[in-house]
Amino acid sequence: MSCNPPGPHFKLPPDVGHDAFERTTDNEPVVTDKITKLMWTGCSVGLTGSDCKMGTAVLTTWENSIYACDELAYGGYSDWHLPDRYEIQSIIDYGKEDPAINKATFPSMKSRTESSCQAYYTISSGSTGTPYVWSLSMEVGEVGIHSGNFST
């Protein structure tokens, strides 16, 4: 028996119409999910401003995203971590597409026409002969196995 079984360890939000978010309005906005109690950077790493239009989004490898997250000081917090695959799924709105998220809460999420790369790494990884990393593809809200350089 495992003392740390896989799966979400928080109350699950609705999969459609999830809007129970509280977003700060400062230069480094922080989003708190009022259902899961998880906190998120309000902008993709590298972007700032209340509308996330200042700066440049960071594109990186999975390994470098772990280091970048470990060093991240944002919104007055320095204890950020990459989400696991269950945590990142909790912010997806399966009633939306391209991007599959509440765009008012997470304005740096782009549609396919705005960005060629909208996948976000999770800390979840594994190996089935070939190493893989779980990530979230923001276009349709798919969490799956990906490789390459994506946003953190």
MIKOL-961515 format. One record per residue (C-alpha): x, y, z. Coordinates in steps of 0.5 Angstrom, whole numbers, plus 500, padded with zeros to 3 digits. Layout:
BEGIN
XYZ/...
This chain:
BEGIN
500500500/503507498/502513503/502517497/497515492/497518485/491523484/488529486/489531493/484537493/477538492/475538485/473544481/467543476/470541469/466546465/465554467/470554473/470561475/472561482/478564482/481570485/486574481/490580484/491586480/498588481/504588476/505580478/498578479/497571483/491567482/488563488/483558486/477558491/476551490/482547490/486553494/492552489/495559487/498560480/502565477/497570474/502571468/506566464/513566467/517572464/511576463/508581468/503587468/496586470/494584463/501580462/503584456/510586459/516582458/517575454/514569456/520564457/520558453/525552456/526545457/523541462/529540466/530548466/523549467/524546474/530550476/527556473/521555478/525553484/528560483/522564481/520570486/513572483/508576486/511576493/512569494/518565493/515558494/513556487/513549484/511546478/504543478/503535478/498533472/492533477/494540479/494543472/488540470/484543475/485550472/482547465/475549463/473544458/467548456/472553453/477551447/483555444/485556450/481552454/482556460/478562463/482568459/480573464/483570470/489568465/490573460/497570458/494564455/494565447/489562442/493558436/492564432/496568437/502563439/505556436/506553442/502553448/504547452/506548460/510543463/508539470/513536475/510529473/514525469/516517468/519512463/516506459/523505455/523512453/523518458/517522457/514529461/507530462/504537460/498541458/496543451/492549452/489549446/484544448/486543455/489536454/494533459/499528456/506526454/510531450/517533449/520539446/521546449/514549452/513555457/513554464/
